[in-house]
Structure formats: C-alpha cells, structure tokens
Amino acid sequence: MIWYPYQQMKTMNPPFQIIDAQGVWLKTPEREMIDSVSSWWSVIHGYKHPVLNEAIKSQVDNFAHVMLGGLTHEPVQKLAAKLQSYLPGDLDYSFFSDSGSVAVEVALKMALQYFVNQGDMKRTKVLSLTHAYHGDTFKTMEVGDDEDYHFILEAYGESPNVYHIPTEIPALEEAFEKHHRELNCMIVEPLLQGAGGMRMYDVSFLKRARELCDTYGVLLIFDEVATGFGRTGNRFVADLVLPDILVLGKALTGGYIGHAVTVANKKVYDGFYGDEPDKALMHGPTFMGNPLACSVALKSIELFEQENYMEKIRKIADITRREMEGFEDSRIKEVRMMGGCVCVEVYDSATLKGYQQFACERGVFSRPFLNYMYAMVPYIISEEELVRVLRTMKEWFAEK
C-alpha cells in the first residue's frame, strides 16, 4: 500500500491516476488537465521533452549509476563545471545529493563545521525566518517555522539552536546585535517563501542580511530549491545578492529525477581543505552525482539558456498581472504575484474546499493548501493555457 505525502490516509480523496503526460498536460483515464503547479514546481520544461528524454536514454545505455566514493564520471564533471561557470561570484564548489531537504542539511552541516574546523565551538546557532520551510528532515524542520508541517517537533519543545525572525530589517538588525557571536549562519528562502504560504518580500532585506553577515562573520545560505531557475523572475536570487552557500534542487533536472546540489564559495571550501582528515566533510548520499540526473540537468540548463527562458518567465508574469491585478473578493485576504508564481490567500481555508475538483472539471490540476490557492506553471505554457489556469482560479470565487 502506498503511504501518500501530506495526507491523512483515512480521509484523503483518491489521487488522480496519471497514464500519460505531455507538455503542460497531465492525462487521466477520464480527462486531460493543465499542471498548474509543475509537479511541486520542478517540471519547468513540461513533460516528455524530447531533449531531456534523449539525455536520459543516451546515458542509461552507458550506465545508470556509480557512486562518487572513489569513482567519478563525465556527467558529474560536466555538470559541476557548468554550474561553476553558470552561477554568480565564486560559487564554484558543488556537493551533490538526492533531494532538496538533504542538500539543505548539507548546507547547515557545512556552516557548523566551517567554524568547528577553526576551533570555534560557540557558533552553534542558526538565524532563520518565520514561516520558513526548508524540507522535512529533522534539521530542516528545526530551521523551518511552519506548524502545519513541523508540529511533530513540539515533542522536543522549542529549539535552542535556531532563532526565527520576520522579514523586517529592524528585526534582522536586532537579531544580529543580540546573537551574532553565536551564529554560524543565516538561512533564507530568498524573496519567495514557498510552502510557508507563498510569502513575498523585498530584496532590501537580503541586501541588509548580506551586510550584517559580512560585518559579523556569519555565513549566508540561500535555499533556492524552489526559487532557483527563474521562479521569482530572476535567474537566481543569488544574482542579486551573493550568498556563501547556495542550495538548488527541483528544477535542476527539469523535474525528471530527484537531485540537488549544495554550492559553496571559496571561503567555505577552503575551511575544509587541508591535510587533517577530521576537517573533511563527512557526508555522502548514495545517489549523489547520479549520472542520469547529471545528464538531464546539463540539458535542462542548456534549454534554459538557449531558449531564452527568462523572456518566457517575463511573459508569464505579464499575463498573470494582466489577469489577476485588481482581482478582489470579500473572502480574499491578498493576491500576490512574483515572476512565475501567483498566490491567492483567503481568510478561511474552508473557502478553498472543493476547489481541486472544480479545477479538474475545467481541465486544470491544482493543489491548494491551507489558505493558499496558487499557480507555478511550467515555463513552456502558452498564453491560452495560462489564461485558463488563472480564470479558473477567479471563476471559483464567482460561482461560490
């Protein structure tokens, strides 16, 4: 029996049976639906893309997997080199893993050990954001701040290792003033907080965070698992404000295979580099650098570059603003838009009960959660398809 995610198994609705997928469309035995959430924001090129399919097929004819312990291979070498040239600043050192949560765990471990390697055992705390979501493994839950996902940690009581602050500069400055001597890092989902409610904030907060991290010698981590590859309207938010450690996942492989990467700058890497064995990063996911994942990730990045995806994202943003700006209803608290994301937040989660089926009947797959109806569409979506998604969202309020 399958144990499904984020569901009470006793009361859940039966999931949709997918028998085929092409472009932005999911096919069930009964109907076709536009995937308005890109399979948790990862399938940026759509389904069954011929270039990505061929990358997988070509590699599997050679070999599907070898470990990186004592072995290496061309796909991982090429992907690391591509990321080194593709990412901003000196984010040059790629540590691969098999999921976004694990990649964040690696980033947090890097930040702690960076100071331990220097003999500093006092910098054990992390500064994070309220409403943060960084994954469902234990350390990522600890730096997260979402009681709907991480209530299990109440069994341990409030964490002594993490400080949470709102995305407000006075709170940021106060936190550094009070705690800078014990912080090893600050971790953020930059500009757009995903599972915490598609919350959006200004880049000025990140710029001030960078200044304070520099002043006090704290490492800055950007969790761009969800925001990377254009979702905020920027290629990476790291292009605007440079972190010390960058985490990428989801769209890294175009949504084809689970894979992620934690990318460190030279300062962090040099903190581990030396003759002492105990200063090495003792971490090694079995499927890190998987050849299939690396092959498809390379082609995904090539598509993003060669087919001018930033222009596609700008078009999505323009159409979304045209369709949604000024949309109001007494049940709606706020409509938020940024890049390839739109979110309608309602006052009462009961307002959205039944929306998934409503959207399905109109040819749209949606997955609202809590008080949030949102869309994060594949970047290859046509204007007609995108308008259908957005007007379905609006029709729900007109018909209920």
C-alpha positions in Angstrom: 0.0 0.0 0.0 1.2 3.5 -0.8 1.5 5.9 2.1 0.9 9.3 0.4 2.5 12.6 1.5 0.9 15.3 3.5 -2.4 13.4 3.8 -4.5 11.8 6.4 -4.8 8.4 4.8 -8.2 7.6 6.3 -9.9 10.7 4.9 -8.0 11.6 1.8 -9.6 11.8 -1.6 -8.4 9.3 -4.1 -5.4 10.7 -6.1 -5.7 11.3 -9.8 -4.4 8.3 -11.8 -1.9 9.7 -14.4 -1.4 7.5 -17.5 0.4 10.0 -19.7 1.9 13.5 -19.7 2.9 15.8 -22.5 3.9 19.4 -22.4 1.9 21.1 -19.6 -0.8 18.4 -19.8 -1.5 15.5 -17.4 -3.7 12.7 -18.8 -6.0 10.6 -16.6 -8.3 7.8 -18.0 -11.1 10.4 -17.9 -9.6 13.7 -18.9 -6.6 15.9 -19.5 -5.5 18.7 -17.1 -3.0 21.5 -17.3 -0.5 21.0 -14.5 -0.6 24.4 -12.8 1.9 23.5 -10.1 4.6 21.9 -12.2 4.8 18.8 -10.0 5.8 20.7 -6.9 7.4 23.5 -9.0 10.0 21.3 -10.7 8.8 20.5 -14.2 9.8 23.8 -15.8 10.2 22.4 -19.4 6.9 20.4 -19.2 6.6 16.7 -19.6 8.1 14.4 -22.1 10.5 17.0 -23.5 12.4 15.3 -26.4 15.8 16.8 -25.5 15.6 15.7 -21.8 14.2 12.3 -22.8 17.2 11.7 -25.1 19.6 12.8 -22.4 18.3 10.0 -20.1 18.2 7.4 -22.8 21.7 8.1 -24.0 23.2 7.9 -20.5 21.3 4.8 -19.5 22.9 3.0 -22.4 26.3 3.6 -20.8 25.5 3.2 -17.1 22.7 4.3 -14.8 24.7 4.9 -11.6 28.1 4.6 -9.9 28.9 6.1 -6.5 31.2 9.1 -6.1 33.2 7.4 -3.4 36.5 6.6 -5.1 34.8 6.9 -8.6 33.8 9.7 -10.9 32.3 10.1 -14.3 31.9 12.6 -17.1 28.3 13.7 -16.5 29.0 14.8 -12.9 32.3 16.5 -14.0 30.5 18.4 -16.8 27.6 19.4 -14.5 30.0 20.7 -11.8 31.9 22.7 -14.5 28.7 24.1 -15.9 27.5 25.2 -12.5 30.8 26.8 -11.8 30.6 28.9 -15.0 26.8 29.5 -14.7 26.4 30.6 -11.1 27.4 34.1 -9.9 30.5 35.0 -7.9 32.8 32.3 -6.6 30.0 29.8 -6.0 32.3 27.1 -7.5 32.2 24.1 -5.3 29.4 21.6 -5.9 28.4 18.9 -3.4 25.6 16.8 -4.9 22.8 15.0 -3.1 19.5 13.3 -3.9 16.9 15.8 -2.7 16.4 19.4 -1.7 16.0 18.5 2.0 19.3 16.7 2.1 21.0 19.5 0.2 19.8 21.9 2.9 21.0 19.5 5.6 24.4 19.6 3.9 24.5 23.4 3.8 23.7 23.6 7.5 26.3 21.0 8.3 28.9 22.9 6.2 28.1 26.1 8.1 28.5 24.5 11.5 31.7 22.5 10.6 33.2 25.6 8.9 33.6 27.1 12.4 34.3 23.9 14.2 37.2 23.4 11.8 38.6 26.7 13.1 38.3 25.6 16.7 35.2 27.8 17.3 32.7 25.7 19.2 30.5 28.5 20.2 28.8 29.3 16.9 26.2 26.7 17.1 23.0 28.8 16.3 21.2 29.4 13.1 19.2 32.5 12.2 16.1 31.7 10.1 12.8 33.3 9.1 9.3 33.0 10.5 7.1 30.9 8.1 10.2 29.3 6.7 10.1 25.9 5.0 13.4 24.1 4.1 12.3 20.5 4.0 11.0 17.6 6.1 14.2 16.1 7.5 14.9 16.9 11.1 17.4 19.7 10.9 15.5 21.3 8.1 12.3 21.1 10.1 14.2 22.7 13.0 15.2 25.8 11.0 11.8 25.8 9.4 8.9 27.5 11.1 5.6 26.0 9.9 3.5 24.4 12.5 1.2 22.8 9.9 4.2 20.7 8.6 6.5 20.5 11.6 4.3 20.2 14.6 5.9 16.9 15.4 8.9 18.9 16.8 6.7 20.1 19.6 7.6 16.8 21.3 11.1 18.2 21.8 10.0 21.7 22.8 11.3 25.0 21.4 14.7 24.6 19.7 17.7 26.2 21.5 19.6 26.1 18.2 17.5 28.4 16.0 16.3 32.0 16.1 13.4 32.9 13.9 12.7 36.5 12.7 10.2 38.1 10.4 11.3 39.6 7.0 11.7 43.0 8.6 15.0 44.9 8.7 14.7 46.2 12.3 14.1 42.6 13.4 17.1 41.4 11.4 19.4 44.1 12.9 18.2 43.3 16.4 18.9 39.6 15.9 22.5 40.2 14.8 23.1 42.7 17.6 22.0 40.2 20.2 23.2 36.9 18.7 26.0 37.4 16.2 28.6 35.8 18.5 26.8 32.5 18.5 25.5 32.4 14.9 27.2 30.2 12.3 24.8 31.0 9.5 21.6 32.7 8.4 19.4 30.7 6.1 16.6 32.1 3.9 14.3 31.2 1.0 15.2 34.4 -0.9 12.3 36.7 -1.9 9.7 33.9 -2.0 8.8 31.6 0.8 7.1 28.7 -0.8 5.4 26.1 1.4 5.1 28.7 4.2 2.4 30.4 2.2 4.0 31.9 -1.0 5.0 34.9 1.1 7.0 37.5 -0.8 9.4 40.2 0.5 11.8 42.8 -0.8 15.4 42.4 -1.9 16.4 45.2 0.5 16.1 42.7 3.4 18.5 40.3 1.7 21.0 43.1 1.0 21.0 44.1 4.6 21.4 40.5 5.6 24.5 40.2 3.4 25.9 43.4 5.0 25.4 42.1 8.5 26.7 38.6 7.7 29.9 40.3 6.4 30.2 42.5 9.4 29.9 39.7 11.9 31.5 36.9 10.0 28.3 34.8 9.6 27.7 32.6 6.6 24.6 33.4 4.4 22.8 30.4 2.9 20.2 30.8 0.1 17.8 27.9 -0.2 16.8 28.3 -3.8 15.4 24.8 -4.2 12.1 26.4 -5.1 13.2 29.9 -6.2 16.1 29.0 -8.5 15.9 28.8 -12.3 13.7 31.8 -12.7 10.7 31.3 -10.4 11.0 34.7 -8.8 11.5 36.5 -12.1 15.3 36.4 -11.5 17.5 33.6 -12.9 18.6 33.1 -9.3 18.1 35.5 -6.4 21.8 34.9 -5.9 22.4 37.0 -9.0 21.1 40.0 -6.9 22.6 39.2 -3.5 25.5 36.7 -3.3 25.3 34.1 -0.6 28.2 32.0 0.7 26.2 28.7 0.1 23.5 28.2 -2.5 21.1 25.2 -2.5 19.4 24.1 -5.7 17.0 21.3 -6.5 13.6 20.7 -8.1 14.1 22.4 -11.5 17.8 21.5 -11.5 16.9 18.3 -13.5 13.8 19.8 -15.1 11.8 17.7 -12.7 12.9 14.5 -14.3 14.8 12.9 -11.4 15.3 13.8 -7.8 18.7 15.5 -7.5 20.1 18.6 -5.7 23.3 20.5 -5.1 24.8 22.5 -2.3 27.2 25.0 -3.8 29.8 26.7 -1.6 32.1 29.7 -2.2 35.9 29.5 -1.9 35.9 30.7 1.7 33.7 27.9 2.8 35.5 25.3 0.7 38.9 26.4 2.0 37.6 25.9 5.5 37.6 22.2 4.9 40.6 21.9 2.6 43.9 20.7 4.2 45.9 17.8 5.5 43.8 16.9 8.5 41.3 14.1 7.9 38.9 15.4 10.6 38.4 18.6 8.7 36.8 16.8 5.7 33.1 17.0 5.1 31.9 13.6 6.2 28.8 13.3 4.2 28.0 11.1 1.2 24.5 10.4 -0.2 24.5 7.1 -2.1 23.0 8.7 -5.2 24.9 11.9 -5.2 26.1 12.8 -8.7 23.8 10.2 -10.3 24.8 10.1 -14.0 21.2 10.1 -15.2 20.4 13.1 -13.1 23.6 14.9 -14.1 23.0 14.3 -17.8 19.4 15.6 -17.7 20.4 18.5 -15.5 23.0 19.6 -18.1 20.4 19.5 -20.9 17.9 21.3 -18.7 20.3 24.2 -18.1 21.1 24.3 -21.8 17.4 24.6 -22.7 17.0 27.4 -20.1 19.9 29.3 -21.7 19.3 28.6 -25.4 15.5 29.1 -25.5 15.6 32.4 -23.5 13.6 31.1 -20.6 13.9 34.5 -18.8 11.8 36.0 -21.5 9.2 33.2 -21.2 9.0 33.9 -17.5 8.6 37.7 -18.1 5.7 36.8 -20.4 4.1 34.6 -17.8 4.5 37.4 -15.2 2.9 40.0 -17.6 -0.1 37.8 -18.4 -0.6 36.9 -14.8 -0.6 40.6 -13.7 -3.0 41.4 -16.6 -5.4 38.7 -15.4 -5.1 39.0 -11.7 -4.2 42.6 -10.8 -7.1 44.2 -9.0 -9.0 40.9 -8.6 -10.9 41.1 -5.3 -13.4 39.2 -3.3 -14.5 39.6 0.3 -13.1 36.2 1.1 -9.7 37.0 -0.3 -7.0 38.4 2.0 -4.4 39.2 -0.6 -3.4 38.3 -4.2 0.4 38.1 -4.5 2.4 37.8 -7.7 6.1 37.4 -8.4 7.8 36.1 -11.6 6.3 32.6 -12.3 4.2 32.5 -9.2 0.8 33.8 -8.2 -1.0 33.1 -4.9 -4.5 33.9 -3.7 -4.6 33.9 0.1 -8.0 33.6 1.7 -9.1 34.3 5.2 -10.6 30.9 5.8 -9.3 27.6 4.5 -12.8 26.4 4.1 -13.2 28.8 1.2 -11.0 26.5 -0.9 -12.7 23.3 0.0 -13.7 21.6 -3.3 -11.5 23.8 -5.5 -9.3 21.0 -6.6 -12.2 19.0 -8.1 -13.7 22.3 -9.5 -10.4 23.0 -11.3 -10.1 19.4 -12.5 -13.5 19.6 -14.2 -12.3 22.7 -16.1 -9.1 21.0 -17.2 -6.7 22.3 -14.6 -4.8 20.3 -12.0 -4.3 22.5 -8.8 -3.3 21.6 -5.3 -4.3 24.4 -2.9 -3.1 24.0 0.7 -4.3 25.6 3.9 -5.4 29.2 3.0 -3.5 29.3 -0.3 -4.6 28.8 -3.9 -1.6 29.3 -6.2 -0.1 28.5 -9.5 3.5 27.9 -10.5 3.2 26.8 -14.1 5.8 25.2 -16.4 7.6 27.9 -18.4 6.6 26.4 -21.7 2.9 27.1 -21.1 1.0 29.0 -23.9 -0.9 32.2 -23.2 -4.2 30.4 -23.8 -3.3 27.7 -21.3 -2.1 30.1 -18.7 -5.3 32.2 -19.0 -7.3 29.1 -18.5 -5.5 28.4 -15.2 -5.9 32.0 -14.0 -9.5 32.3 -15.0 -10.3 29.0 -13.3 -9.0 30.5 -10.1 -11.2 33.6 -10.5 -14.3 31.6 -11.5 -14.2 29.7 -8.2 -15.0 32.9 -6.4 -17.6 33.9 -8.9 -19.5 30.7 -8.7 -19.3 30.0 -4.9 
